[in-house]
């Protein structure tokens, strides 16, 4: 059976499209892997690429389901470059949205004009998502 059908589905929600768990996951379980991806510099990748090094980004093909892992300040997955995919960092229940904290990866989202107002509504929400180096520079409430 296709892992997509076992692990998650893609739905429309207030954030656009989102990846939703179809089963419970334990910490350390693989949720999904990139199918077609490019590793390159910021100039070689799209605005949707995830930073995985100083000037190293991973970019999945348009339409790849991993494009729909949205940001949350209280994320439940991390991106693992050993498998080029997402792994649970806390227990995930069936019907939970699969989310990642972009600021765990991105240094400066302002520089590339991809900073945004957070829609996670978590108690620890940072409001504006700007990147970890910008957060360190400007503080919690940028």
Secondary structure, DSSP 8 states (H G I E B T S, - for coil): --HHHHHEEEEEETTEEEEEESS-B-TT-EEEE-SSEEEE-GGGS-TT-EEEETTEEEEE-TT-GGGG-EE-TT-SEEEETTTTEEEESS-B-TT-B-EE-GGGT-S-TTTTT--EE-----TT--SEE--HHHHHHH-S--
